[in-house]
Amino acid sequence: MTMAKLTKEKVSQRTCVVTVTYYPNTSDIRFYLALQLCKLAAHHKIHLIIVDGSPDHAAIRDQFQDGSDGHVHVFEQDVEHYSGKGGSLRQAIGKATEWFRENNVPVNDAAICFTEPEKVDLINHVRDIVEPILDGRAHVIVPTRNDDLFRETYPMEQYHSESFGNMHFNLLRQVEGFQDQEGAEKLRWLFGSFAFNAKLVSG
């Protein structure tokens, strides 16, 4: 299937954005940013799946889902089976695959995109990010960002650590013999957000 046949609505139906949250209370500035993420997801009709481990989960859930017209799905973290941030992310990915199955979306034709809830603007670009996955050109997408903007808006220590980390992983990729499309050597492995074909989820 080509993107010429994929309308915005069909892209939305085949895409789930997943993220994880934890807030001691709703006065946390990060909660406000996550709330903006939910509003943008509803505006763009993108399905957003959140696994939340906050102490007052019910209040967080209700505010996240309020006015989302069914596009924001919030689940309490199952700490018994999915502990920590990594566990909650696995739970969120599992919930995304469940959503695809329940809505008769073949996982081969679906994309899952992870983002930190603070990266609010990413929702505005989700369709562009998942497009190469949905039209069969890629299995995994790692977004990039303007290097000057990254350097100017993040602590210098983080900028340097992520830059050297990206160099390290790209060298490993070359050592292992991966020959990807042009530009792959500049992948921002530590950017945080990434997207992948849902068929890559096992189990």
C-alpha positions in Angstrom: 0.0 0.0 0.0 1.3 3.4 -0.9 1.0 6.7 1.1 -1.1 8.1 -1.8 -3.9 5.8 -0.6 -3.3 6.5 3.1 -5.4 9.5 4.3 -4.8 11.3 7.5 -7.6 9.3 9.0 -6.1 6.0 8.0 -2.7 6.9 9.3 -4.3 7.9 12.6 -6.2 4.5 12.8 -2.9 2.6 12.3 -0.8 4.6 14.8 -0.6 4.6 18.5 1.7 6.9 20.5 2.8 5.5 23.8 4.3 7.3 26.9 4.6 6.8 30.6 4.0 9.2 33.5 4.4 9.6 37.2 3.6 12.7 39.1 3.5 13.2 42.9 0.8 15.8 42.4 -0.8 17.9 39.6 1.2 21.0 40.5 4.2 19.3 38.7 5.1 21.3 35.6 5.7 18.0 33.8 2.0 17.2 34.4 1.0 20.4 32.6 3.1 19.4 29.6 1.6 16.0 29.5 -1.8 17.6 29.6 -0.9 19.6 26.5 0.3 16.4 24.8 -3.1 14.8 25.5 -4.9 17.9 24.0 -2.8 17.8 20.9 -3.3 14.1 20.4 -7.1 14.6 20.6 -6.8 17.6 18.2 -5.0 15.5 15.6 -7.1 12.4 16.3 -4.0 10.4 17.2 -4.5 7.6 19.7 -2.3 8.2 22.8 -1.7 5.4 25.3 -0.4 6.4 28.7 0.7 4.1 31.5 0.6 6.1 34.7 2.1 5.3 38.1 1.1 8.4 40.0 -0.2 8.0 43.6 -3.5 9.7 42.6 -3.9 7.8 39.4 -7.6 8.3 39.1 -7.3 12.1 39.1 -4.5 12.1 36.6 -6.4 9.7 34.4 -9.6 11.8 34.4 -7.8 15.0 33.5 -5.8 13.3 30.7 -8.8 11.8 29.2 -11.2 14.7 29.6 -12.3 16.0 26.2 -10.2 13.6 24.3 -13.1 12.1 22.4 -11.7 8.6 23.0 -8.2 9.3 21.6 -6.4 9.3 25.0 -6.3 6.0 26.8 -4.8 6.0 30.3 -3.9 2.8 32.3 -2.7 2.4 35.8 0.8 0.9 36.0 0.8 -2.8 36.9 3.7 -2.6 39.3 3.5 -6.4 40.0 4.2 -7.3 36.4 5.7 -4.1 35.0 7.9 -2.4 37.5 9.9 0.8 36.9 9.9 3.1 33.8 11.1 0.3 31.5 8.3 -2.0 32.7 5.6 0.7 32.3 6.9 1.3 28.7 6.5 -2.4 28.0 3.0 -2.3 29.4 2.1 0.7 27.2 3.4 -1.1 24.1 1.4 -4.1 25.1 -1.7 -1.9 25.4 -1.1 -0.5 22.0 -1.0 -3.9 20.4 -4.2 -4.8 22.2 -5.8 -1.7 20.8 -4.8 -2.7 17.3 -6.2 -6.2 17.7 -9.5 -4.9 19.3 -9.9 -2.5 16.4 -9.1 -5.1 13.7 -5.9 -3.3 12.7 -3.2 -5.8 11.4 0.0 -5.2 13.3 1.9 -5.5 10.0 0.2 -2.4 8.9 0.5 -0.5 12.2 3.1 1.8 13.9 3.9 2.5 17.5 5.6 5.7 18.4 7.2 6.3 21.9 7.8 9.8 23.2 8.5 11.4 26.5 5.4 13.3 27.6 7.5 16.5 27.8 8.1 16.4 24.0 4.7 17.9 23.3 5.4 19.2 19.8 6.2 15.7 18.6 2.5 15.0 18.2 2.4 17.6 15.5 4.8 15.5 13.4 3.7 11.9 14.2 2.2 11.4 10.8 5.5 12.4 9.1 7.4 10.1 11.5 5.4 7.0 10.9 4.8 7.4 7.2 7.9 5.4 6.1 6.8 2.6 8.4 3.2 2.5 7.1 4.2 2.5 3.4 6.8 -0.3 4.0 10.0 1.8 3.6 11.2 1.3 7.1 10.8 -0.9 10.2 12.2 1.6 12.7 12.4 5.4 12.7 14.5 7.6 15.0 13.6 11.3 14.6 16.3 13.9 14.5 16.6 17.5 15.8 18.5 20.6 15.0 22.0 20.2 16.6 22.4 24.0 17.3 19.0 24.1 19.0 19.8 21.0 21.1 23.1 22.6 22.2 21.5 25.9 23.1 18.5 24.5 25.0 19.9 21.6 27.0 22.6 21.4 29.7 26.0 21.2 28.1 26.7 18.0 30.0 23.7 16.3 28.5 24.5 17.6 25.0 28.0 16.2 25.2 27.0 12.9 26.7 24.3 12.2 24.1 26.5 13.4 21.3 29.3 10.9 22.3 26.7 8.2 22.9 25.3 8.6 19.4 28.8 8.4 18.0 29.5 5.2 19.9 26.3 3.5 18.8 26.8 4.5 15.2 30.3 3.1 15.3 28.9 -0.2 16.7 26.4 -0.2 13.9 29.2 0.1 11.3 31.2 -2.6 13.0 28.2 -5.0 12.9 27.9 -4.3 9.2 24.5 -2.6 9.1 24.0 -0.9 5.8 21.0 1.3 6.1 19.6 4.1 3.9 21.6 7.2 3.4 21.8 9.3 6.6 21.7 6.3 8.9 25.1 7.0 10.2 23.7 10.2 11.7 20.9 8.4 13.7 20.2 10.2 17.0 20.0 7.0 19.1 19.6 8.9 22.3 17.0 11.4 21.1 14.4 9.5 23.2 11.5 9.3 20.8 11.3 6.5 18.2 8.7 4.7 16.1 8.6 1.1 14.9 6.4 -1.4 13.0 4.0 -3.0 15.5 4.8 -6.4 14.1 8.2 -6.2 15.9 6.5 -6.6 19.3 6.9 -10.2 20.4 4.6 -12.0 22.7 
